Amino acid sequence: MEIWSLPISMLVVTTLLAIPLSKYLAWIMDGKYQAPAFLKWFEDRLSSGQQDWKQYTMSLLVLNTVMFVFSYVVLALQPWMPLNGLGRGAIEPTTILHTVISFITNTDLQHYSGDQTFSNFSQVIFCFSNFFLSASIGFCSLTVMIRLFRGETKVGNFFLDMWRVVVYMFIPVAFVFSLIMLQQGLPMTFQTNYQVNTLEPAAMGTDSSGQPKQQTIVVGPLAAFESMKQLGTNGGGFYGMNSTVPFENSTATTNFLECVAMMLFPFSLVLMYGRMLGRIKHGWAIFSVMMAMMAGTIAWSIYYDTLRPNPGLTAHPASEAYSIPSATAPGGKRPVTWPAVAGLPVDQHLGNLEGKELRFGTSACATFAAMTVNVTDGAVNCEHDSLNPVAALAPFAGMWVNCIYGGKGVGMINMLLFLILGIFIAGQMVGRTPEYLGKKIGKREMALLMIALLIHPIMILWPSGLFSATDWGLKAVANPAAHGLSEIVYQFSSASANNGSAFDGLGVSYGLNANPNPAPMAIPWDIAAAIVIVISRFLPIIAPIMMAASLGAKKSVPFTIGTLRDDTPTFAFLLLGTVLIIGALLFLPVAALGPVAEHLGPMPFGG
Amino acid sequence: MNLEVWLPGMFILGMALMGFCFAFLNLCEKI
């Protein structure tokens, strides 16, 4: 029972918090909050007046360009910046490109290990500033779409909206979460590291004077870092192992709060959408569809990972011999060495324990894995590469449909694309011109919608195919065959969904420029992932805003008996069906070739 | 990696990607 009570309690708590928060968000974004004089001073200087949709979108792109330049300079100058007690050197340029693109787009896919590569200056100035700003971009994008749907031609001011999101929403909530994280034991310091004697000095080896080596423990302002990492659905870890590290996730309480934090704003924004349109029942209908998919992916993940043993340990006796295809081995095949524990009577009743952080409970990994991809957070508290093959379909599905709450704002925008597409299909089926919010959906809206909708699968499947067929992918994967394909597809899915979680198992890290042993294919991966991230981030924001402008400018038609109601269970089922049939079926072939083939094939397929 | 070549090179690539987004905005308007 405790296996299920963990995710259920997280979802219930987040939903209960999201209801009042959504009211607050709608109140703020409708400009009803009257700021005190010292904050109003900033508002007056930031606001350059009302903008139309194009000026607003241009401002959004300009800010991102400025963020790119600023972030690139900060990382490029790392060796000369302060707070660099461990003397971190120059970062390799493609790693800088990928990392900067990743963080300004709220993706936070990391081809480096933060504690090994970054100084605390880079962590604070680069990561932390982008945590706030990138998280606000999607928020503003959804807000402008709402205003356009309401028929407004002047849609507010982008910079003023950014100010409202950061100062009136993120900072107060992040401050409260930071205090809780601090109380739970997360470090909050500008000291860069501690040198400590370990409990087993002999295990550390000896230095030139014959003394046992000390361990270097990297620390930083983690309580603040962690709260915004999760609240902004950023997910970029201070440490390479992200939320598995006790300094990023110290207790079962912080694990619970990290899950609530990452879901809080995505949940609230769906309800904010309904409130700002004056159609709260419509908001709840969309919310229920998202919740059904969220519950489904969590249940799937738990059922196939927490409640099933690790087939790599149970499927075959240790005496069995296998050879598997390998691009790098002589003769194209290499023998499989079974784990030392294979065939031993290992207790499997707690499910698949490989790659798990058991401090949080047995179902915490499967729960976190499903949640973190659904809301495009990307933090991890276990190794996704070690999920049972078919259990990995849950995180894959979350990234592929990319609208199970999704990132702040952009997840809701993706759901609106499916929603309008569903209404369009339903309208065609009954021979009636489809309408949304009383506006007739026409050719232009559908063209823009399809551009936005198809970019995501194209940006996952095309590069996955290219890398699967070339040394760029074949020499980067740790496992051949189906599992290797999963590693490649996961990387591009995570990049395109602006998610940022990593399957791991891929050699994509270069890190510091002086790294004597970088991953051989790090450079093509850095560049390809950066291109995918940018295209999949901004094009599906620009096209829907344009679609909303086009739709919002139309005259409203009166509600009649023949109008499709958008707040009923029938509508919710229509929306769910559209997402599952169109969103998920696009990826069925690659799912069959990856996780499903691995599940059905000999275990472990890839060795 | 030669920083003098690759550092500005990757910066230009990043700016080109952002430039593509501006171009897309203007291109899409013609639909």
Chai-1 contact restraints between the chains, C-beta under 6 A:
chainA,res_idxA,chainB,res_idxB,connection_type,confidence,min_distance_angstrom,max_distance_angstrom,comment,restraint_id
A,T57,B,L25,contact,1.0,0.0,6.0,A-B,restraint_1
A,L61,B,C21,contact,1.0,0.0,6.0,A-B,restraint_2
A,L61,B,F22,contact,1.0,0.0,6.0,A-B,restraint_3
A,T65,B,M18,contact,1.0,0.0,6.0,A-B,restraint_4
A,F68,B,G14,contact,1.0,0.0,6.0,A-B,restraint_5
A,Y72,B,F11,contact,1.0,0.0,6.0,A-B,restraint_6
A,A76,B,L7,contact,1.0,0.0,6.0,A-B,restraint_7
A,E92,B,M1,contact,1.0,0.0,6.0,A-B,restraint_8
A,P93,B,W6,contact,1.0,0.0,6.0,A-B,restraint_9
A,P93,B,L7,contact,1.0,0.0,6.0,A-B,restraint_10
A,P93,B,M10,contact,1.0,0.0,6.0,A-B,restraint_11
A,T94,B,M10,contact,1.0,0.0,6.0,A-B,restraint_12
A,L97,B,M10,contact,1.0,0.0,6.0,A-B,restraint_13
A,L97,B,G14,contact,1.0,0.0,6.0,A-B,restraint_14
A,R444,B,I31,contact,1.0,0.0,6.0,A-B,restraint_15
A,A447,B,I31,contact,1.0,0.0,6.0,A-B,restraint_16
A,N513,B,M1,contact,1.0,0.0,6.0,A-B,restraint_17
A,V534,B,L17,contact,1.0,0.0,6.0,A-B,restraint_18
A,F538,B,C21,contact,1.0,0.0,6.0,A-B,restraint_19
A,L539,B,F24,contact,1.0,0.0,6.0,A-B,restraint_20
A,I542,B,L25,contact,1.0,0.0,6.0,A-B,restraint_21
A,A543,B,C28,contact,1.0,0.0,6.0,A-B,restraint_22
A,M546,B,C28,contact,1.0,0.0,6.0,A-B,restraint_23
